[in-house]
């Protein structure tokens, strides 16, 4: 049996220029009440995991505010690449089973850690390229699935104070599933028993074969 995976939003940087002073802002509703927070990421050149949890906020008169969006982990793209190569090498020491993982792009993944329903979610990105301000936002809606977004500031328009355009866009969305932990544990235990059983049969086969001077086979009787 599978269960729904944790909803998340992955934002991948596909702009070849350096993106600096990146601020990710997020507005959303819980039980119809507005919530707001942001996280500053600086230069967008790492692989980052942010958590979103709107517990323990403060009402400021118009919305709930608090440290709802916060960075949980961050590492360089080079570290992710090396870890991936190592994992592939351990899975296939021969080196022939897997292709090169390819370049790792900077990415920010926002994980939904709040158990309540989050709706009306809007994600905004403010940043600079070559010192010039850029801004855009994307309306996500219900935060109940996996969303894949891309940030690329090419082909924008200068409005007199900043560059605007469809810089932040959704590429795909869908429901992720993962195996129920209880079922996974059961299957792992079953696998161990099967391996032990196979080993026992092998030992018995050797002993019986030695005592009779030949080999024997297990056959299914119908």
Rosetta blueprint (number, residue, H / E / L):
1 X L
2 X E
3 X E
4 X E
5 X L
6 X L
7 X L
8 X E
9 X E
10 X E
11 X E
12 X E
13 X E
14 X L
15 X L
16 X L
17 X L
18 X L
19 X L
20 X E
21 X E
22 X E
23 X E
24 X E
25 X E
26 X E
27 X E
28 X E
29 X E
30 X E
31 X L
32 X L
33 X E
34 X E
35 X E
36 X E
37 X E
38 X E
39 X E
40 X E
41 X E
42 X E
43 X L
44 X L
45 X L
46 X E
47 X E
48 X E
49 X E
50 X E
51 X E
52 X E
53 X L
54 X L
55 X L
56 X L
57 X L
58 X E
59 X E
60 X L
61 X L
62 X L
63 X L
64 X E
65 X E
66 X L
67 X L
68 X L
69 X E
70 X E
71 X E
72 X E
73 X E
74 X E
75 X E
76 X E
77 X H
78 X H
79 X H
80 X H
81 X H
82 X H
83 X H
84 X H
85 X H
86 X H
87 X H
88 X H
89 X H
90 X H
91 X H
92 X L
93 X L
94 X L
95 X L
96 X L
97 X L
98 X L
99 X L
100 X L
101 X L
102 X L
103 X L
104 X L
105 X L
106 X L
107 X E
108 X E
109 X E
110 X E
111 X E
112 X E
113 X L
114 X L
115 X L
116 X L
117 X L
118 X L
119 X E
120 X E
121 X E
122 X E
123 X E
124 X E
125 X E
126 X E
127 X E
128 X E
129 X E
130 X L
131 X L
132 X E
133 X E
134 X E
135 X E
136 X E
137 X E
138 X E
139 X E
140 X E
141 X E
142 X L
143 X L
144 X L
145 X L
146 X E
147 X E
148 X E
149 X E
150 X E
151 X E
152 X L
153 X L
154 X L
155 X L
156 X L
157 X E
158 X E
159 X L
160 X L
161 X L
162 X L
163 X E
164 X E
165 X L
166 X L
167 X L
168 X E
169 X E
170 X E
171 X E
172 X E
173 X E
174 X E
175 X L
176 X L
177 X E
178 X E
179 X E
180 X L
181 X H
182 X H
183 X H
184 X H
185 X H
186 X H
187 X H
188 X H
189 X H
190 X H
191 X H
192 X H
193 X H
194 X H
195 X H
196 X H
197 X H
198 X H
199 X H
200 X H
201 X H
202 X H
203 X H
204 X H
205 X H
206 X H
207 X H
208 X H
209 X H
210 X H
211 X H
212 X H
213 X L
214 X L
215 X L
216 X L
217 X L
218 X L
219 X L
220 X L
221 X L
222 X L
